[in-house]
Amino acid sequence: MRLFVAVLPPVDQLTYPLSVLSSQWKGGRWIPPESLHITLSFLGEIASARQSAVEAIIEQSVSTTPEFEASFEGLGAFPSVRRPEVVWTGMTRGAEQLALLAGYLKENFSKAGFFQEERTWKAHMTLARRRPGASSKGFLDFLKKNQVVSLGSFRVSSVSLMESKLSSAGSSYRILKTFPLQGP
């Protein structure tokens, strides 16, 4: 099973703004709103026999985290705006709380012997991937037009253990279990 832990934003709130953005840049393969998520921890391939250990670590990690407000603002690209492969929106409000939660998960998974990525975690949500051959200049024009875009705010009240399945059509995701935030 290919697993990760994520926050799932409200789909209904993102559908319209994403349709507006996607109409302005045809160089991207836009992520369907129901597949959008903020990855807190990527675990990779995990034997199904270890799922209960993964769930116990998530439970422990959310036990001290209270619900909070988060908001998406601005657009950016990985690896850079000059060479966009992935288009993302950043988290403004709530980024600190998400970083703390991602840190708890990373620490607890590492202690239990689960693989954790070395790179620094950044609060973001992937919106699109550049189509092969799409112009970087077209993306720069799109970015200039949408520098101050806001995709709204939402209340983060849970995290989800997700399974990812890869195919030639892209990734598909399934929620395995949801964990309510339980802090004071």
Backbone as CSV, one residue per row, in Angstrom:
resi,resn,N_x,N_y,N_z,CA_x,CA_y,CA_z,C_x,C_y,C_z
1,MET,0.849,-1.170,0.000,0.000,0.000,0.000,0.900,1.240,0.000
2,ARG,0.595,2.206,-0.863,1.358,3.450,-0.933,0.582,4.485,-0.106
3,LEU,1.147,4.889,1.044,0.402,5.688,2.015,0.997,7.069,2.240
4,PHE,0.103,8.000,2.614,0.517,9.323,3.067,-0.548,9.874,3.998
5,VAL,-0.167,10.901,4.761,-1.086,11.560,5.691,-1.347,12.955,5.139
6,ALA,-2.617,13.365,5.105,-2.958,14.642,4.475,-4.115,15.346,5.171
7,VAL,-4.170,16.641,4.918,-5.339,17.453,5.254,-6.128,17.600,3.958
8,LEU,-7.430,17.383,4.039,-8.291,17.490,2.862,-9.103,18.777,2.936
9,PRO,-8.909,19.689,1.981,-9.671,20.940,1.987,-11.093,20.698,1.473
10,PRO,-12.004,21.640,1.732,-13.388,21.477,1.267,-13.486,21.614,-0.266
11,VAL,-13.878,20.537,-0.921,-13.957,20.487,-2.381,-14.891,21.557,-2.929
12,ASP,-16.059,21.715,-2.328,-17.058,22.658,-2.852,-16.533,24.088,-2.879
13,GLN,-15.653,24.421,-1.985,-15.099,25.774,-1.907,-14.047,26.021,-2.992
14,LEU,-13.429,24.972,-3.497,-12.326,25.123,-4.444,-12.728,24.940,-5.902
15,THR,-13.871,24.350,-6.158,-14.275,24.029,-7.527,-14.318,25.256,-8.433
16,TYR,-15.020,26.312,-8.017,-15.138,27.493,-8.886,-13.802,28.215,-9.075
17,PRO,-13.057,28.561,-8.000,-11.789,29.266,-8.242,-10.818,28.470,-9.117
18,LEU,-10.828,27.149,-8.968,-9.932,26.343,-9.800,-10.379,26.316,-11.259
19,SER,-11.678,26.363,-11.492,-12.147,26.394,-12.880,-11.724,27.707,-13.544
20,VAL,-11.734,28.804,-12.772,-11.286,30.100,-13.298,-9.789,30.037,-13.605
21,LEU,-8.996,29.544,-12.672,-7.545,29.459,-12.882,-7.201,28.552,-14.060
22,SER,-7.835,27.393,-14.126,-7.502,26.440,-15.194,-7.880,26.973,-16.573
23,SER,-8.859,27.851,-16.642,-9.229,28.429,-17.934,-8.187,29.447,-18.405
24,GLN,-7.345,29.926,-17.488,-6.347,30.943,-17.822,-4.987,30.358,-18.197
25,TRP,-4.751,29.084,-17.875,-3.473,28.451,-18.248,-3.746,27.033,-18.713
26,LYS,-3.650,26.847,-20.014,-3.927,25.538,-20.618,-2.696,24.629,-20.616
27,GLY,-1.563,25.155,-20.131,-0.328,24.381,-20.127,-0.226,23.400,-18.974
28,GLY,-1.256,23.333,-18.150,-1.200,22.454,-16.991,-2.242,21.353,-17.031
29,ARG,-1.915,20.236,-16.405,-2.895,19.176,-16.120,-3.382,19.476,-14.716
30,TRP,-4.575,20.018,-14.606,-5.103,20.474,-13.324,-5.617,19.294,-12.503
31,ILE,-5.339,19.335,-11.225,-5.769,18.281,-10.308,-7.280,18.435,-10.087
32,PRO,-8.057,17.365,-10.203,-9.497,17.474,-9.923,-9.702,17.908,-8.462
33,PRO,-10.659,18.789,-8.197,-10.859,19.290,-6.824,-10.987,18.184,-5.780
34,GLU,-11.618,17.057,-6.139,-11.800,15.974,-5.158,-10.487,15.254,-4.828
35,SER,-9.421,15.521,-5.584,-8.119,14.898,-5.321,-7.141,15.848,-4.625
36,LEU,-7.553,17.087,-4.404,-6.652,18.057,-3.770,-6.418,17.697,-2.306
37,HIS,-5.195,17.907,-1.863,-4.839,17.613,-0.477,-3.544,18.342,-0.118
38,ILE,-3.278,18.441,1.161,-2.024,18.994,1.664,-1.307,17.836,2.341
39,THR,-0.239,17.354,1.731,0.497,16.219,2.291,1.281,16.671,3.520
40,LEU,1.057,15.983,4.627,1.803,16.246,5.853,2.966,15.283,6.008
41,SER,2.778,14.048,5.546,3.819,13.023,5.659,3.608,11.979,4.572
42,PHE,4.660,11.721,3.791,4.602,10.679,2.770,5.334,9.462,3.312
43,LEU,4.655,8.329,3.336,5.230,7.105,3.881,5.740,6.154,2.803
44,GLY,5.200,6.233,1.612,5.598,5.324,0.544,4.935,3.970,0.707
45,GLU,5.580,2.937,0.169,5.019,1.581,0.219,5.113,1.016,1.635
46,ILE,3.974,0.645,2.190,3.884,0.087,3.543,3.082,-1.215,3.460
47,ALA,3.583,-2.248,4.094,2.849,-3.518,4.145,1.535,-3.298,4.892
48,SER,0.462,-3.899,4.404,-0.850,-3.703,5.042,-0.836,-4.144,6.505
49,ALA,0.039,-5.069,6.867,0.140,-5.521,8.263,0.630,-4.405,9.184
50,ARG,1.247,-3.364,8.624,1.766,-2.251,9.438,0.794,-1.070,9.513
51,GLN,-0.374,-1.192,8.873,-1.323,-0.077,8.861,-1.755,0.324,10.268
52,SER,-1.967,-0.634,11.149,-2.409,-0.289,12.512,-1.318,0.481,13.256
53,ALA,-0.044,0.188,13.009,1.052,0.951,13.626,1.058,2.381,13.097
54,VAL,0.822,2.534,11.792,0.739,3.864,11.182,-0.404,4.655,11.824
55,GLU,-1.563,4.020,11.973,-2.729,4.682,12.565,-2.448,5.107,14.005
56,ALA,-1.753,4.270,14.776,-1.435,4.609,16.168,-0.524,5.837,16.232
57,ILE,0.413,5.946,15.311,1.321,7.101,15.280,0.557,8.365,14.910
58,ILE,-0.354,8.263,13.959,-1.159,9.441,13.592,-2.002,9.868,14.790
59,GLU,-2.648,8.909,15.437,-3.478,9.193,16.619,-2.662,9.934,17.676
60,GLN,-1.465,9.453,17.936,-0.584,10.091,18.915,-0.221,11.514,18.473
61,SER,0.058,11.698,17.195,0.496,12.989,16.672,-0.604,14.044,16.700
62,VAL,-1.861,13.642,16.513,-2.959,14.626,16.507,-3.509,14.891,17.908
63,SER,-3.060,14.120,18.880,-3.640,14.211,20.230,-3.404,15.554,20.909
64,THR,-2.395,16.298,20.478,-2.108,17.593,21.106,-2.372,18.764,20.166
65,THR,-2.971,18.499,19.015,-3.201,19.548,18.021,-4.664,19.965,18.008
66,PRO,-4.948,21.231,18.348,-6.342,21.699,18.274,-6.737,22.054,16.839
67,GLU,-8.030,22.156,16.596,-8.525,22.629,15.301,-8.025,24.055,15.079
68,PHE,-7.893,24.451,13.796,-7.428,25.808,13.479,-7.918,26.216,12.097
69,GLU,-7.841,27.514,11.827,-8.216,28.068,10.527,-6.989,28.084,9.616
70,ALA,-7.200,27.795,8.346,-6.120,27.832,7.352,-6.630,28.555,6.111
71,SER,-5.723,29.165,5.381,-6.121,29.821,4.132,-5.044,29.630,3.068
72,PHE,-5.506,29.577,1.825,-4.643,29.428,0.656,-4.513,30.777,-0.014
73,GLU,-3.288,31.204,-0.280,-3.080,32.457,-1.006,-1.837,32.365,-1.854
74,GLY,-1.907,32.983,-3.024,-0.757,33.057,-3.910,-0.513,31.771,-4.674
75,LEU,0.298,31.903,-5.707,0.684,30.759,-6.534,2.196,30.709,-6.625
76,GLY,2.728,29.536,-6.800,4.157,29.354,-6.986,4.387,28.111,-7.811
77,ALA,5.658,27.768,-7.997,5.979,26.593,-8.806,7.232,25.907,-8.267
78,PHE,7.247,24.603,-8.404,8.447,23.809,-8.130,8.977,23.342,-9.468
79,PRO,10.253,23.273,-9.759,11.310,23.708,-8.867,11.463,25.226,-8.791
80,SER,10.975,25.973,-9.810,11.030,27.435,-9.766,10.003,27.988,-10.744
81,VAL,9.716,29.278,-10.644,8.748,29.884,-11.575,9.313,29.956,-12.990
82,ARG,10.621,29.932,-13.137,11.237,29.939,-14.472,11.199,28.556,-15.123
83,ARG,11.127,27.510,-14.279,11.052,26.124,-14.768,9.906,25.403,-14.059
84,PRO,8.676,25.822,-14.307,7.552,25.242,-13.557,7.233,23.813,-13.986
85,GLU,7.258,22.911,-13.053,6.794,21.543,-13.292,5.524,21.284,-12.488
86,VAL,5.458,21.894,-11.297,4.311,21.749,-10.400,3.850,23.139,-10.003
87,VAL,2.552,23.405,-10.139,1.971,24.681,-9.717,1.267,24.453,-8.397
88,TRP,1.519,25.328,-7.429,0.942,25.169,-6.095,0.404,26.487,-5.567
89,THR,-0.444,26.362,-4.557,-0.874,27.526,-3.786,-0.321,27.344,-2.379
90,GLY,0.061,28.455,-1.781,0.666,28.391,-0.455,-0.356,28.568,0.650
91,MET,0.034,28.148,1.818,-0.789,28.337,3.010,-0.275,29.586,3.700
92,THR,-1.162,30.465,4.078,-0.759,31.627,4.860,-1.209,31.367,6.290
93,ARG,-2.437,31.714,6.594,-2.946,31.421,7.937,-2.993,29.904,8.122
94,GLY,-2.494,29.428,9.250,-2.495,28.004,9.538,-1.204,27.293,9.160
95,ALA,-0.310,27.966,8.448,0.932,27.324,8.009,1.783,26.868,9.192
96,GLU,1.826,27.674,10.240,2.618,27.319,11.423,2.075,26.055,12.098
97,GLN,0.755,26.001,12.278,0.142,24.824,12.902,0.350,23.573,12.046
98,LEU,0.222,23.732,10.717,0.449,22.589,9.830,1.901,22.126,9.908
99,ALA,2.836,23.069,9.980,4.256,22.715,10.082,4.532,21.960,11.379
100,LEU,3.916,22.396,12.480,4.091,21.686,13.758,3.548,20.260,13.659
101,LEU,2.371,20.120,13.089,1.758,18.797,12.946,2.611,17.904,12.030
102,ALA,3.084,18.458,10.917,3.956,17.693,10.020,5.234,17.286,10.752
103,GLY,5.744,18.164,11.602,6.936,17.853,12.387,6.700,16.734,13.386
104,TYR,5.545,16.763,14.076,5.194,15.675,15.013,5.122,14.342,14.273
105,LEU,4.461,14.350,13.123,4.321,13.119,12.336,5.689,12.599,11.902
106,LYS,6.520,13.486,11.379,7.849,13.075,10.910,8.665,12.471,12.047
107,GLU,8.664,13.149,13.181,9.427,12.667,14.343,8.911,11.304,14.812
108,ASN,7.591,11.184,14.953,7.010,9.938,15.454,7.168,8.781,14.466
109,PHE,7.006,9.051,13.163,7.218,7.997,12.169,8.692,7.582,12.125
110,SER,9.591,8.550,12.193,11.027,8.237,12.171,11.419,7.365,13.357
111,LYS,10.934,7.724,14.559,11.238,6.940,15.764,10.768,5.495,15.623
112,ALA,9.664,5.303,14.904,9.100,3.954,14.731,9.714,3.213,13.538
113,GLY,10.686,3.851,12.862,11.384,3.177,11.770,10.749,3.322,10.403
114,PHE,9.788,4.238,10.251,9.171,4.466,8.946,9.994,5.495,8.169
115,PHE,10.112,5.293,6.864,10.816,6.227,5.985,10.157,7.605,6.062
116,GLN,10.978,8.654,6.123,10.498,10.026,6.046,11.416,10.807,5.121
117,GLU,10.838,11.631,4.266,11.627,12.419,3.321,12.554,13.373,4.070
118,GLU,13.726,13.611,3.491,14.715,14.493,4.105,14.417,15.972,3.872
119,ARG,13.793,16.282,2.735,13.606,17.701,2.400,12.718,18.399,3.414
120,THR,12.914,19.702,3.515,12.144,20.529,4.434,10.692,20.575,3.972
121,TRP,9.770,20.409,4.917,8.346,20.428,4.593,7.894,21.868,4.349
122,LYS,7.075,22.075,3.334,6.550,23.404,2.999,5.041,23.305,2.859
123,ALA,4.329,24.182,3.561,2.862,24.182,3.523,2.381,24.645,2.144
124,HIS,1.850,23.705,1.365,1.359,24.029,0.028,0.361,22.957,-0.429
125,MET,-0.361,23.286,-1.496,-1.267,22.330,-2.113,-1.017,22.367,-3.619
126,THR,-0.678,21.226,-4.187,-0.437,21.136,-5.630,-1.760,21.314,-6.365
127,LEU,-1.737,22.219,-7.376,-2.936,22.496,-8.171,-2.856,21.900,-9.577
128,ALA,-1.640,21.880,-10.146,-1.483,21.421,-11.530,-0.049,20.960,-11.765
129,ARG,0.116,20.164,-12.810,1.445,19.748,-13.276,1.556,20.208,-14.726
130,ARG,2.729,20.729,-15.070,2.933,21.243,-16.428,2.869,20.102,-17.440
131,ARG,2.137,20.346,-18.521,2.062,19.372,-19.608,3.411,19.355,-20.337
132,PRO,3.854,18.183,-20.773,5.106,18.133,-21.532,5.039,19.068,-22.740
133,GLY,6.075,19.871,-22.904,6.133,20.801,-24.036,5.423,22.118,-23.819
134,ALA,4.715,22.293,-22.694,4.005,23.556,-22.438,5.024,24.669,-22.186
135,SER,4.712,25.844,-22.645,5.609,26.995,-22.552,5.750,27.515,-21.116
136,SER,6.998,27.734,-20.702,7.239,28.362,-19.395,6.798,29.819,-19.429
137,LYS,6.926,30.481,-20.601,6.514,31.882,-20.713,5.014,32.011,-20.459
138,GLY,4.245,31.084,-20.991,2.800,31.108,-20.749,2.491,31.009,-19.266
139,PHE,3.282,30.222,-18.562,3.089,30.105,-17.125,3.455,31.412,-16.433
140,LEU,4.555,32.052,-16.848,4.954,33.322,-16.218,3.876,34.387,-16.395
141,ASP,3.263,34.441,-17.576,2.161,35.385,-17.809,0.977,35.070,-16.883
142,PHE,0.648,33.797,-16.782,-0.436,33.342,-15.901,-0.134,33.714,-14.447
143,LEU,1.101,33.497,-14.018,1.494,33.789,-12.645,1.390,35.282,-12.343
144,LYS,1.840,36.126,-13.267,1.753,37.582,-13.069,0.314,38.010,-12.855
145,LYS,-0.593,37.428,-13.639,-2.017,37.762,-13.559,-2.649,37.309,-12.242
146,ASN,-2.060,36.294,-11.608,-2.696,35.676,-10.445,-1.822,35.675,-9.190
147,GLN,-0.926,36.656,-9.094,-0.009,36.699,-7.948,-0.729,36.787,-6.605
148,VAL,-1.817,37.484,-6.559,-2.503,37.699,-5.281,-3.792,36.886,-5.158
149,VAL,-3.888,35.817,-5.901,-5.089,34.987,-5.868,-5.297,34.394,-4.467
150,SER,-6.547,34.344,-4.047,-6.904,33.714,-2.776,-7.917,32.614,-3.063
151,LEU,-7.648,31.442,-2.525,-8.579,30.328,-2.718,-9.447,30.107,-1.488
152,GLY,-9.395,31.040,-0.545,-10.286,30.978,0.601,-9.688,30.343,1.835
153,SER,-10.504,30.320,2.885,-10.112,29.771,4.185,-10.992,28.583,4.529
154,PHE,-10.504,27.759,5.426,-11.305,26.641,5.912,-10.794,26.224,7.278
155,ARG,-11.597,25.493,7.991,-11.235,25.005,9.321,-10.600,23.627,9.189
156,VAL,-9.401,23.481,9.727,-8.725,22.183,9.735,-9.140,21.487,11.023
157,SER,-9.902,20.416,10.899,-10.413,19.712,12.073,-9.987,18.245,12.109
158,SER,-9.305,17.792,11.034,-8.881,16.387,10.987,-7.750,16.215,9.984
159,VAL,-7.107,15.062,10.073,-6.153,14.621,9.049,-6.606,13.233,8.603
160,SER,-6.173,12.830,7.417,-6.593,11.541,6.878,-5.398,10.704,6.464
161,LEU,-5.496,9.408,6.724,-4.547,8.453,6.192,-5.060,8.094,4.806
162,MET,-4.214,8.300,3.802,-4.622,8.135,2.416,-3.816,7.032,1.737
163,GLU,-4.477,6.336,0.806,-3.783,5.390,-0.050,-3.739,5.995,-1.445
164,SER,-2.577,5.910,-2.064,-2.381,6.444,-3.409,-2.138,5.281,-4.368
165,LYS,-2.847,5.300,-5.490,-2.625,4.302,-6.541,-2.186,5.051,-7.796
166,LEU,-1.062,4.626,-8.345,-0.522,5.257,-9.546,-0.984,4.509,-10.782
167,SER,-1.288,5.275,-11.838,-1.635,4.679,-13.124,-1.217,5.645,-14.225
168,SER,-1.341,5.217,-15.463,-0.982,6.092,-16.583,-1.900,7.314,-16.653
169,ALA,-3.085,7.215,-16.067,-4.031,8.336,-16.053,-3.739,9.306,-14.908
170,GLY,-2.784,8.980,-14.041,-2.468,9.826,-12.892,-2.749,9.087,-11.595
171,SER,-2.603,9.781,-10.512,-2.821,9.176,-9.192,-4.293,9.215,-8.811
172,SER,-4.725,8.183,-8.104,-6.056,8.206,-7.491,-5.854,7.962,-6.009
173,TYR,-6.751,8.526,-5.194,-6.585,8.487,-3.746,-7.817,7.913,-3.082
174,ARG,-7.571,7.233,-1.961,-8.662,6.674,-1.174,-8.383,6.967,0.295
175,ILE,-9.400,7.473,0.987,-9.271,7.725,2.424,-9.394,6.389,3.145
176,LEU,-8.379,6.054,3.940,-8.421,4.822,4.727,-9.011,5.083,6.107
177,LYS,-8.653,6.218,6.699,-9.171,6.563,8.022,-8.961,8.049,8.262
178,THR,-9.906,8.672,8.954,-9.812,10.082,9.310,-9.630,10.203,10.819
179,PHE,-8.754,11.134,11.207,-8.413,11.334,12.625,-8.737,12.766,13.015
180,PRO,-9.706,12.968,13.927,-10.028,14.332,14.352,-8.873,14.912,15.177
181,LEU,-8.615,16.195,14.996,-7.625,16.873,15.827,-8.197,16.938,17.233
182,GLN,-7.357,16.724,18.256,-7.883,16.540,19.611,-7.296,17.491,20.647
183,GLY,-6.466,18.418,20.228,-5.819,19.288,21.212,-6.769,20.221,21.912
184,PRO,-6.258,20.876,22.941,-7.112,21.788,23.732,-7.579,22.993,22.942
